[in-house]
């Protein structure tokens, strides 16, 4: 199945700040995310990664700053433009966020049912393609409660790509998964990013993801962006907080020596 | 349609049980209190009929439904909130409150009056069974009593109440579940709060409707 034509998919965030109950969670984050790359946002727990992601996908409005999708300012656009940008997004939530009352197939087909005028046959073909892509065509008729955590993540990916998005956001796609499944999920996300030239942003604190699939990496520490660079540069960093984060794992410490 | 089945059809059994027994008990207790020999025994049936139509069928049924339907709605929406399903809808550009809440409110407003009519029939039938089987009242007296001094406006009043109560129960419960923050513990709390607040809403509205419409 061919992919449709997409706009150039760069995302820019500038000076994003956000506070909750007087506590500053994001302190002026600025960056750019390029099309066709896996962009990682890493950091310890409570550093503002998920809040930053929610600001980018329009779930939480930042106190200041801009989020630009291919030059379109999301929070300063009219509702029609916002809806148009939303239709170009695919989001994989941490737990998959599958709809419990729908089968796997119905979950994946849901965006097509709600947002397109395609015929049932066209929708079904697209759903079958997406499920084949994530290796779950056999699970199409099962309910979310009947599949494993890794399978839920893969269904979530299938649903995220069914609308042929220009932007893919993944919130800790490896959380709760065993190492083998975690690697498979990482590989799947990377393949999809490269194959369809999607702008992918992944929130993670999984070091394997950082070293294996991360291309452009941002490190957040207590709401600040302390470091940004390529994964080839990250192990050579002299930022103490990033070093502590990276080499908290004994194996990696041994490898560095 | 799915919501109508979930809210309405699935409540038929509990409504049937509650209504039949409420009708039976009201007949027995009314007969127990009606000791004066100058009041005809058929008055028992008249009282059961009017109690059922004016109060027991609409209010008691809706209090029961506040527990069943209200807690179900609150816990469903609360669970969707904490598992980010509502966020997933929002990110897709779908108005989550229109998609999730409105069908529930409309289904409640549509199915509750039907359940209350069903409840009223079963309540009066329960009173008939209890009265005739225990010998408190004869079948002839019961049938005479339920037709005596019948006011058709009461049926209209009986149907207005569940329409309003359905709106209140579905809205209050949806609010509790939709705006939840936290985890599983908060879902339980929201569910309980939904039932409590819905019952209070139903009782206040019951009084206001009685005051305004009767």
Interface residues (C-beta under 8 A of the other chain):
Chain A: X57 X58 X59 X82 X83 X86 X87 X89 X91 X93 X94 X95 X97 X98 X99 X100 X110 X111 X114 X115
Chain B: X79 X80 X83 X84 X85 X87 X88 X90 X91 X92 X93 X94
